[in-house]
Amino acid sequence: MKPRAPLAVAALLVVCTAHAADIYRWVDENGRTQISDQVPEKYRASAKRLGDSRQHELTAEQRREADARAAREKSRAEEEAQARARAEVQAAATASAPLGTRAASAAGKPEASEAAVCNDLRRKYQQSQDCFEPYRTASGGIRAEAFDICGPPLTDPSHRCGAQVLPRP
């Protein structure tokens, strides 16, 4: 066991013991420190009593406070999960909306034509591809440092906009 492991075991025994008991510590023949409420016969002479586990039991008020705190944390976690789920649904709905509708709804801007939106998507995709190109390996993979420099790769907009290719400058 690592040096902190016996302390963790002792803390676990002290805190989690359902029945109050005396806790003992001793060193076995391998030089390892052991902690338990039951001492083997051959170590009884060298075992040291650490204390009574009853002193670490929670009062009824402490249990109620802990239960209330756990309920608050659970409620908060559930609210955060619901908010994330709503955001994902909203993002999916926005992504599946027609391009003209998305462009019109974005921050109250005037409606942009689908062609202009698609041209912008294609231009950004091509810039992303150009940035990643020097980092491609012979097997087609991408070296890790490319993501630090180029950011996440953009997806090909042809599934949304059709297979039009922008002319290179």
ABEGO torsion letter per residue (X at the ends): XBAAAAAAAAAAAAAABABBBBBBBBBBAAGBBBBBABBBAAAAAABBBAEBAAAABBBAAAAAAAAAAAAAAAAAAAAAAAAAAAAAAAAAAAAABBAAAAAAABGGBBBBBAAAAAAAAAAAAAAAAAAAAAABBAAGBBBAAAAAAAEBBBBBAAAAAEABBBBBX
